[in-house]
Amino acid sequence: MPERPAWERYGGAVALTIVVVLGRLALDPVWGRQHNRHLVFLPTVMLAAWFGGFGPGLLSVALSTLALGHFWTEPGSGFHLNSDLVLFFFVSVAVCELVESLHLARAHADDARRAHERVMEVVVHDLRNPLTAIKATSDALQNSADLDPRHRQRLKIIDRSASRMESLIRDLVDAGQAERGGLQMMLEKENATSIVEEAIELHAPMARERGVTLKSSGPAGTVFINGDRLRLLQVLGNLIGNALRFTTEGGRITVRLEAEEQARVVRFVVEDTGTGITPEHLPHIFEQYWKGDAKGTGLGLYIARSIVRAHGGDIDVTSTPGQGASFSFTIPRAT
């Protein structure tokens, strides 16, 4: 809760309570003088405590109790303290304490989130610098003419490991931004067909290495979308990478575009003939940090869904165990 001046918080509580008292008095002929007279003031106390804090909430409790005892007692008896007023007073104080505890819990959660973000920033910064140095050194050594072929192979392993670490760091950053709803997008008019072709080209070497057929299909002609090219390549890369991981040698992965002439969206589909996903895993497949096996971080599909939703689309999956899986997501079509 943003800190405001004390006079503003206490003055607001007094003004709110007075307005409710006057309003309740004006409605006496309609509602009846004694009918549910306490229930009007409990929300008043709650609002005063929520927007002003514990102190202003207690002030509203005191004013409400005085008003109830003065205006809504037997005619001519003046202020009269009875069991209803005592009960109202203690229930209202309990409401103020509950609201205050909610504010404290939210403040602690915000502090924990900010601390987590600061730690992540430090970790990401301190990891990226040595990784950049490792990759630069590895590249320089691989370009050396007199390098032993055995060492060259080991340097390639180091290079792939460094790239994998960079990917993990990027996933951690993206997951944090997605959790806060702050994934950055540069939406432009893009050629969906060329995005699919680029994704296929990037993953073709790995597919050949694993003996998997990787191909694309789609409508004839050019299909334009409103999207962030790099982010969409990230989504397709994640889906194709997962398909390669679960598709055995001799299998097939197809990246397909579906775009009807009058449709407002373009659908990207990644199908494989791999092991598939069990029915009990399907509802959790896009959850953050959820993993169906010991591999991966559980962030890739969560980030993919966040990117697609940031475009205004949605992502879904269907699968039959033993027969493969089909991931599809929609992106708005360019006008």
LOMARKE-556440 format. One record per residue (C-alpha): x, y, z; residue number from 1. Coordinates in Angstrom, 2 decimals. Layout:
LOMARKE-556440
r east = X; north = Y; up = Z; n = NUM
...
end
This chain:
LOMARKE-556440
r east = 0.00; north = 0.00; up = 0.00; n = 1
r east = 1.56; north = 3.35; up = -1.03; n = 2
r east = 2.38; north = 5.47; up = 2.00; n = 3
r east = 0.23; north = 8.62; up = 2.18; n = 4
r east = 0.30; north = 11.50; up = 4.68; n = 5
r east = -1.36; north = 10.72; up = 8.03; n = 6
r east = -3.82; north = 13.60; up = 7.74; n = 7
r east = -5.00; north = 12.27; up = 4.39; n = 8
r east = -5.49; north = 8.71; up = 5.68; n = 9
r east = -7.24; north = 9.71; up = 8.91; n = 10
r east = -9.21; north = 12.47; up = 7.23; n = 11
r east = -10.38; north = 10.03; up = 4.58; n = 12
r east = -11.57; north = 7.58; up = 7.24; n = 13
r east = -13.51; north = 10.33; up = 9.06; n = 14
r east = -15.07; north = 11.63; up = 5.82; n = 15
r east = -16.05; north = 8.14; up = 4.70; n = 16
r east = -17.68; north = 7.32; up = 8.04; n = 17
r east = -19.59; north = 10.60; up = 8.20; n = 18
r east = -20.91; north = 10.12; up = 4.65; n = 19
r east = -22.12; north = 6.60; up = 5.52; n = 20
r east = -23.77; north = 7.82; up = 8.75; n = 21
r east = -25.60; north = 10.60; up = 6.90; n = 22
r east = -26.60; north = 8.23; up = 4.13; n = 23
r east = -27.93; north = 5.67; up = 6.59; n = 24
r east = -29.93; north = 8.35; up = 8.41; n = 25
r east = -31.43; north = 9.49; up = 5.12; n = 26
r east = -32.46; north = 5.91; up = 4.33; n = 27
r east = -34.09; north = 5.25; up = 7.71; n = 28
r east = -37.61; north = 5.89; up = 6.35; n = 29
r east = -36.96; north = 3.36; up = 3.56; n = 30
r east = -35.00; north = 0.61; up = 5.32; n = 31
r east = -36.36; north = 1.10; up = 8.82; n = 32
r east = -34.52; north = 2.56; up = 11.78; n = 33
r east = -33.33; north = -0.73; up = 13.30; n = 34
r east = -33.13; north = -2.93; up = 10.19; n = 35
r east = -29.55; north = -4.23; up = 9.60; n = 36
r east = -28.12; north = -1.02; up = 10.94; n = 37
r east = -24.74; north = -2.61; up = 11.78; n = 38
r east = -24.15; north = -4.20; up = 8.37; n = 39
r east = -23.78; north = -0.83; up = 6.67; n = 40
r east = -20.84; north = 0.11; up = 8.89; n = 41
r east = -18.77; north = -3.09; up = 8.63; n = 42
r east = -17.88; north = -2.41; up = 4.97; n = 43
r east = -17.15; north = 1.18; up = 5.97; n = 44
r east = -14.63; north = 0.03; up = 8.56; n = 45
r east = -13.10; north = -2.41; up = 6.07; n = 46
r east = -12.65; north = 0.29; up = 3.42; n = 47
r east = -11.15; north = 2.72; up = 5.94; n = 48
r east = -8.66; north = 0.07; up = 7.09; n = 49
r east = -7.86; north = -1.05; up = 3.54; n = 50
r east = -7.13; north = 2.39; up = 2.13; n = 51
r east = -5.93; north = 4.13; up = 5.29; n = 52
r east = -4.33; north = 1.47; up = 7.47; n = 53
r east = -4.94; north = 0.05; up = 10.91; n = 54
r east = -5.13; north = 3.42; up = 12.73; n = 55
r east = -7.72; north = 5.01; up = 10.41; n = 56
r east = -9.66; north = 1.74; up = 10.54; n = 57
r east = -9.83; north = 1.95; up = 14.35; n = 58
r east = -10.92; north = 5.58; up = 14.10; n = 59
r east = -13.75; north = 4.51; up = 11.78; n = 60
r east = -14.68; north = 1.77; up = 14.30; n = 61
r east = -14.92; north = 4.34; up = 17.10; n = 62
r east = -16.98; north = 6.80; up = 15.04; n = 63
r east = -19.30; north = 4.06; up = 13.76; n = 64
r east = -19.84; north = 2.72; up = 17.28; n = 65
r east = -20.66; north = 6.22; up = 18.59; n = 66
r east = -23.04; north = 6.83; up = 15.68; n = 67
r east = -24.83; north = 3.52; up = 16.23; n = 68
r east = -25.14; north = 4.17; up = 19.94; n = 69
r east = -26.44; north = 7.71; up = 19.45; n = 70
r east = -28.69; north = 7.55; up = 16.38; n = 71
r east = -29.90; north = 3.97; up = 16.40; n = 72
r east = -30.86; north = 3.35; up = 20.01; n = 73
r east = -34.24; north = 3.73; up = 21.65; n = 74
r east = -35.66; north = 7.23; up = 21.14; n = 75
r east = -34.74; north = 9.63; up = 23.89; n = 76
r east = -32.24; north = 7.35; up = 25.62; n = 77
r east = -29.13; north = 9.06; up = 24.20; n = 78
r east = -25.99; north = 7.01; up = 23.80; n = 79
r east = -26.63; north = 3.50; up = 25.03; n = 80
r east = -24.04; north = 0.71; up = 25.09; n = 81
r east = -25.61; north = -2.70; up = 24.56; n = 82
r east = -24.47; north = -6.16; up = 23.55; n = 83
r east = -25.00; north = -5.42; up = 19.83; n = 84
r east = -22.65; north = -2.45; up = 20.00; n = 85
r east = -20.02; north = -4.42; up = 21.94; n = 86
r east = -20.19; north = -7.22; up = 19.38; n = 87
r east = -19.99; north = -4.73; up = 16.50; n = 88
r east = -16.97; north = -3.06; up = 18.09; n = 89
r east = -14.94; north = -6.25; up = 18.53; n = 90
r east = -15.90; north = -7.66; up = 15.12; n = 91
r east = -14.86; north = -4.37; up = 13.50; n = 92
r east = -11.52; north = -4.36; up = 15.32; n = 93
r east = -10.96; north = -7.94; up = 14.12; n = 94
r east = -11.72; north = -6.82; up = 10.57; n = 95
r east = -9.11; north = -4.05; up = 10.89; n = 96
r east = -6.53; north = -6.54; up = 12.14; n = 97
r east = -7.32; north = -8.91; up = 9.29; n = 98
r east = -6.93; north = -6.15; up = 6.71; n = 99
r east = -3.66; north = -5.06; up = 8.30; n = 100
r east = -2.34; north = -8.63; up = 8.19; n = 101
r east = -3.21; north = -8.80; up = 4.48; n = 102
r east = -1.28; north = -5.58; up = 3.87; n = 103
r east = 1.73; north = -6.93; up = 5.76; n = 104
r east = 1.62; north = -10.22; up = 3.84; n = 105
r east = 1.49; north = -8.36; up = 0.55; n = 106
r east = 4.38; north = -6.12; up = 1.60; n = 107
r east = 6.48; north = -9.15; up = 2.57; n = 108
r east = 5.63; north = -10.83; up = -0.76; n = 109
r east = 6.63; north = -7.67; up = -2.68; n = 110
r east = 9.91; north = -7.44; up = -0.75; n = 111
r east = 10.64; north = -11.12; up = -1.46; n = 112
r east = 9.86; north = -10.64; up = -5.16; n = 113
r east = 12.12; north = -7.60; up = -5.42; n = 114
r east = 14.92; north = -9.44; up = -3.61; n = 115
r east = 14.51; north = -12.38; up = -5.99; n = 116
r east = 14.67; north = -10.05; up = -8.98; n = 117
r east = 17.85; north = -8.39; up = -7.67; n = 118
r east = 19.49; north = -11.77; up = -7.10; n = 119
r east = 18.51; north = -12.88; up = -10.61; n = 120
r east = 19.98; north = -9.70; up = -12.11; n = 121
r east = 23.29; north = -10.26; up = -10.30; n = 122
r east = 23.40; north = -13.96; up = -11.22; n = 123
r east = 22.60; north = -13.30; up = -14.89; n = 124
r east = 25.18; north = -10.52; up = -15.12; n = 125
r east = 27.91; north = -12.54; up = -13.38; n = 126
r east = 27.25; north = -15.63; up = -15.52; n = 127
r east = 27.05; north = -13.92; up = -18.89; n = 128
r east = 30.46; north = -12.25; up = -18.63; n = 129
r east = 32.54; north = -15.45; up = -18.15; n = 130
r east = 30.41; north = -17.30; up = -20.73; n = 131
r east = 31.17; north = -14.60; up = -23.29; n = 132
r east = 34.87; north = -14.95; up = -22.52; n = 133
r east = 34.69; north = -18.75; up = -22.79; n = 134
r east = 32.98; north = -18.62; up = -26.19; n = 135
r east = 35.37; north = -15.98; up = -27.52; n = 136
r east = 38.39; north = -18.00; up = -26.40; n = 137
r east = 36.93; north = -21.21; up = -27.84; n = 138
r east = 36.28; north = -19.54; up = -31.20; n = 139
r east = 39.80; north = -18.13; up = -31.30; n = 140
r east = 41.35; north = -21.52; up = -30.55; n = 141
r east = 39.17; north = -23.31; up = -33.15; n = 142
r east = 40.38; north = -20.85; up = -35.79; n = 143
r east = 43.98; north = -21.69; up = -35.01; n = 144
r east = 45.59; north = -23.48; up = -37.97; n = 145
r east = 47.92; north = -25.72; up = -35.94; n = 146
r east = 45.23; north = -27.00; up = -33.52; n = 147
r east = 45.14; north = -30.73; up = -32.92; n = 148
r east = 41.87; north = -32.24; up = -34.35; n = 149
r east = 41.20; north = -33.96; up = -31.01; n = 150
r east = 41.38; north = -30.60; up = -29.22; n = 151
r east = 39.14; north = -29.03; up = -31.85; n = 152
r east = 36.44; north = -31.57; up = -31.05; n = 153
r east = 36.72; north = -30.85; up = -27.35; n = 154
r east = 36.46; north = -27.13; up = -28.03; n = 155
r east = 33.24; north = -27.75; up = -29.95; n = 156
r east = 31.85; north = -29.52; up = -26.88; n = 157
r east = 32.84; north = -26.51; up = -24.75; n = 158
r east = 31.20; north = -24.20; up = -27.26; n = 159
r east = 27.94; north = -26.18; up = -27.24; n = 160
r east = 27.91; north = -26.25; up = -23.44; n = 161
r east = 28.43; north = -22.47; up = -23.29; n = 162
r east = 25.58; north = -21.99; up = -25.77; n = 163
r east = 23.39; north = -24.22; up = -23.62; n = 164
r east = 24.22; north = -22.10; up = -20.56; n = 165
r east = 23.35; north = -18.92; up = -22.48; n = 166
r east = 20.01; north = -20.48; up = -23.41; n = 167
r east = 19.30; north = -21.33; up = -19.77; n = 168
r east = 20.14; north = -17.79; up = -18.67; n = 169
r east = 17.85; north = -16.37; up = -21.35; n = 170
r east = 15.05; north = -18.68; up = -20.18; n = 171
r east = 15.46; north = -17.49; up = -16.58; n = 172
r east = 15.28; north = -13.85; up = -17.67; n = 173
r east = 12.27; north = -14.47; up = -19.93; n = 174
r east = 10.46; north = -16.46; up = -17.23; n = 175
r east = 10.90; north = -13.60; up = -14.77; n = 176
r east = 9.59; north = -11.08; up = -17.30; n = 177
r east = 6.66; north = -13.33; up = -18.20; n = 178
r east = 5.75; north = -13.75; up = -14.54; n = 179
r east = 5.56; north = -9.97; up = -14.19; n = 180
r east = 3.72; north = -9.62; up = -17.52; n = 181
r east = 6.65; north = -7.67; up = -18.96; n = 182
r east = 7.85; north = -9.70; up = -21.95; n = 183
r east = 9.15; north = -7.21; up = -24.49; n = 184
r east = 7.68; north = -7.51; up = -27.98; n = 185
r east = 8.49; north = -5.70; up = -31.23; n = 186
r east = 5.37; north = -6.36; up = -33.28; n = 187
r east = 5.82; north = -5.80; up = -37.00; n = 188
r east = 4.38; north = -7.11; up = -40.24; n = 189
r east = 6.28; north = -10.36; up = -40.84; n = 190
r east = 6.29; north = -13.13; up = -43.42; n = 191
r east = 5.09; north = -16.24; up = -41.56; n = 192
r east = 6.41; north = -18.57; up = -44.26; n = 193
r east = 9.95; north = -17.20; up = -43.99; n = 194
r east = 9.83; north = -17.55; up = -40.18; n = 195
r east = 9.00; north = -21.25; up = -40.53; n = 196
r east = 11.74; north = -21.71; up = -43.16; n = 197
r east = 14.31; north = -20.03; up = -40.92; n = 198
r east = 13.30; north = -22.22; up = -37.95; n = 199
r east = 13.67; north = -25.33; up = -40.13; n = 200
r east = 17.08; north = -24.17; up = -41.36; n = 201
r east = 18.33; north = -23.57; up = -37.82; n = 202
r east = 17.37; north = -27.06; up = -36.64; n = 203
r east = 18.14; north = -29.03; up = -39.81; n = 204
r east = 21.71; north = -29.98; up = -38.74; n = 205
r east = 20.51; north = -31.42; up = -35.43; n = 206
r east = 17.70; north = -33.29; up = -37.19; n = 207
r east = 20.14; north = -34.85; up = -39.66; n = 208
r east = 22.48; north = -35.79; up = -36.83; n = 209
r east = 19.65; north = -37.63; up = -35.08; n = 210
r east = 18.29; north = -39.25; up = -38.23; n = 211
r east = 14.95; north = -37.41; up = -38.05; n = 212
r east = 13.15; north = -35.96; up = -41.07; n = 213
r east = 12.36; north = -32.27; up = -40.52; n = 214
r east = 10.17; north = -30.58; up = -43.13; n = 215
r east = 7.65; north = -27.75; up = -43.54; n = 216
r east = 4.33; north = -27.39; up = -45.32; n = 217
r east = 1.81; north = -24.65; up = -45.76; n = 218
r east = -0.37; north = -22.65; up = -48.12; n = 219
r east = 0.97; north = -21.41; up = -51.42; n = 220
r east = 1.99; north = -17.77; up = -51.51; n = 221
r east = 2.98; north = -15.37; up = -48.76; n = 222
r east = 1.19; north = -15.17; up = -45.42; n = 223
r east = 1.74; north = -12.05; up = -43.31; n = 224
r east = 1.28; north = -11.75; up = -39.55; n = 225
r east = 1.71; north = -9.10; up = -36.86; n = 226
r east = 4.48; north = -10.48; up = -34.68; n = 227
r east = 7.95; north = -10.32; up = -33.21; n = 228
r east = 10.14; north = -12.39; up = -35.52; n = 229
r east = 12.81; north = -13.27; up = -32.97; n = 230
r east = 10.26; north = -14.21; up = -30.33; n = 231
r east = 8.33; north = -16.42; up = -32.75; n = 232
r east = 11.58; north = -18.12; up = -33.76; n = 233
r east = 12.13; north = -18.70; up = -30.05; n = 234
r east = 8.71; north = -20.38; up = -29.75; n = 235
r east = 9.25; north = -22.54; up = -32.84; n = 236
r east = 12.78; north = -23.37; up = -31.68; n = 237
r east = 11.43; north = -24.57; up = -28.36; n = 238
r east = 8.72; north = -26.71; up = -29.95; n = 239
r east = 11.05; north = -28.19; up = -32.59; n = 240
r east = 13.75; north = -28.80; up = -29.97; n = 241
r east = 11.28; north = -30.67; up = -27.77; n = 242
r east = 10.08; north = -32.70; up = -30.76; n = 243
r east = 13.67; north = -33.66; up = -31.63; n = 244
r east = 14.29; north = -34.73; up = -28.05; n = 245
r east = 11.35; north = -37.14; up = -28.03; n = 246
r east = 11.46; north = -38.37; up = -31.63; n = 247
r east = 13.63; north = -41.40; up = -32.29; n = 248
r east = 15.76; north = -42.10; up = -35.36; n = 249
r east = 13.67; north = -42.55; up = -38.48; n = 250
r east = 10.90; north = -40.34; up = -37.12; n = 251
r east = 9.37; north = -37.25; up = -38.72; n = 252
r east = 8.72; north = -33.67; up = -37.58; n = 253
r east = 6.49; north = -31.38; up = -39.64; n = 254
r east = 6.16; north = -27.62; up = -39.17; n = 255
r east = 2.97; north = -26.50; up = -40.86; n = 256
r east = 1.21; north = -23.21; up = -41.52; n = 257
r east = -2.57; north = -23.08; up = -41.64; n = 258
r east = -4.06; north = -19.85; up = -42.96; n = 259
r east = -7.55; north = -19.63; up = -44.38; n = 260
r east = -8.22; north = -16.69; up = -46.66; n = 261
r east = -10.82; north = -15.07; up = -44.40; n = 262
r east = -9.26; north = -16.09; up = -41.07; n = 263
r east = -8.06; north = -13.39; up = -38.67; n = 264
r east = -5.24; north = -15.57; up = -37.32; n = 265
r east = -2.51; north = -17.79; up = -38.72; n = 266
r east = -1.93; north = -21.14; up = -37.05; n = 267
r east = 1.56; north = -22.61; up = -36.64; n = 268
r east = 1.63; north = -26.38; up = -36.06; n = 269
r east = 4.58; north = -28.54; up = -34.98; n = 270
r east = 3.82; north = -32.27; up = -35.26; n = 271
r east = 6.10; north = -35.18; up = -34.47; n = 272
r east = 5.98; north = -38.97; up = -34.49; n = 273
r east = 7.72; north = -39.30; up = -31.13; n = 274
r east = 6.79; north = -40.90; up = -27.85; n = 275
r east = 3.84; north = -38.56; up = -27.20; n = 276
r east = 2.54; north = -37.16; up = -23.92; n = 277
r east = 0.52; north = -39.10; up = -21.38; n = 278
r east = -3.04; north = -37.80; up = -20.69; n = 279
r east = -2.26; north = -36.97; up = -17.03; n = 280
r east = 0.63; north = -34.74; up = -18.12; n = 281
r east = -1.29; north = -32.72; up = -20.74; n = 282
r east = -3.04; north = -30.32; up = -18.28; n = 283
r east = 0.33; north = -29.34; up = -16.76; n = 284
r east = 2.47; north = -29.12; up = -19.87; n = 285
r east = 2.59; north = -25.28; up = -19.95; n = 286
r east = 3.00; north = -24.73; up = -16.20; n = 287
r east = 6.10; north = -22.94; up = -14.95; n = 288
r east = 8.88; north = -25.27; up = -13.73; n = 289
r east = 6.76; north = -28.35; up = -14.45; n = 290
r east = 8.69; north = -31.22; up = -16.03; n = 291
r east = 7.39; north = -34.53; up = -17.30; n = 292
r east = 10.85; north = -36.06; up = -17.04; n = 293
r east = 14.22; north = -35.32; up = -15.48; n = 294
r east = 15.39; north = -33.30; up = -18.50; n = 295
r east = 15.06; north = -29.57; up = -19.05; n = 296
r east = 14.15; north = -26.73; up = -16.71; n = 297
r east = 10.37; north = -26.69; up = -17.11; n = 298
r east = 10.52; north = -23.14; up = -18.48; n = 299
r east = 10.50; north = -23.57; up = -22.26; n = 300
r east = 6.82; north = -24.24; up = -22.83; n = 301
r east = 5.81; north = -21.74; up = -20.13; n = 302
r east = 7.82; north = -19.04; up = -21.94; n = 303
r east = 6.43; north = -20.14; up = -25.31; n = 304
r east = 2.86; north = -19.75; up = -24.04; n = 305
r east = 3.71; north = -16.33; up = -22.55; n = 306
r east = 5.15; north = -15.15; up = -25.88; n = 307
r east = 2.15; north = -16.38; up = -27.86; n = 308
r east = -0.32; north = -14.75; up = -25.44; n = 309
r east = 1.65; north = -11.50; up = -25.57; n = 310
r east = 0.92; north = -11.55; up = -29.32; n = 311
r east = -2.79; north = -11.96; up = -28.61; n = 312
r east = -2.85; north = -15.63; up = -29.63; n = 313
r east = -3.07; north = -18.93; up = -27.81; n = 314
r east = -1.24; north = -22.26; up = -27.77; n = 315
r east = -2.54; north = -25.80; up = -27.41; n = 316
r east = -1.34; north = -29.39; up = -27.56; n = 317
r east = -2.86; north = -32.74; up = -28.48; n = 318
r east = -1.11; north = -36.06; up = -28.16; n = 319
r east = -1.57; north = -39.80; up = -28.32; n = 320
r east = 1.03; north = -41.77; up = -26.32; n = 321
r east = 3.29; north = -43.70; up = -28.67; n = 322
r east = 2.09; north = -41.79; up = -31.75; n = 323
r east = 3.54; north = -38.35; up = -31.23; n = 324
r east = 2.35; north = -34.88; up = -30.25; n = 325
r east = 0.99; north = -31.84; up = -32.06; n = 326
r east = 1.58; north = -28.32; up = -30.71; n = 327
r east = -0.24; north = -25.44; up = -32.36; n = 328
r east = -0.40; north = -21.71; up = -31.70; n = 329
r east = -2.16; north = -18.79; up = -33.34; n = 330
r east = -0.81; north = -15.35; up = -34.24; n = 331
r east = -3.00; north = -12.46; up = -35.50; n = 332
r east = -2.92; north = -12.03; up = -39.23; n = 333
r east = -1.60; north = -8.75; up = -40.63; n = 334
r east = -4.31; north = -6.44; up = -41.95; n = 335
end
